[in-house]
């Protein structure tokens, strides 16, 4: 994740922070999806992370 963000022109600091945010969010969404037995938490997290990444480009 970090390397792809850097390759897109993002600064080292922003790429580092955003990569951690993405990974942490997806880990939380995965746990929520398992508990709820639903794909919805992953879908919601993915949608909002895509928006967040787009804001940084």
N, C-alpha and C positions, 0 to 999 in steps of 0.2 A: 504494500500500500504506500509506504513512505517513498519508495523509489519511483513509483508511477506518478505520485504527486510532484516530486522534484522534477521528473522528466517533463511535466506539463508546465514548468516554469515557476512553481511555487517556491517560496523561500524555505530554507532549511528548518527554521523555527516553526513556521506555519505547517509545513509538511509533517514534521514530527508530532506536533500537537493534534492536528487533524487526523493523522493515522491512528493515534491512541484513542481519539474520540470515536472513530469508526469502529475499531476493534472492540472497544468496551461496550458500545451500543449494541453491536451485533451479538456479543456474548450474552448480554442481558436479554436481548430479544429471543435468542435461542433458548435460554432457560425458561422464559415466559411461555414460549411456544410449546415446550415440552410439558410444562405444568398444565397449561390450558388445552393441550392436545389440539392445537390449532396453528395454522400457518399465519394467521392474522398478525401476531406481533412482529414476525419477520417481514411481512409485507409492509407494515406501517413503518418500521425502522428503516427499511430500504428506501422507501419513498422519501422520507424526511432526510436521510443521509444524502441522497442524490441532490436534493435541494440545497443542503448545506455545502456540499462540495462545489456545486455550481456557483454559489455565492463567492467562493474563493478564487474563481478562475477569471 
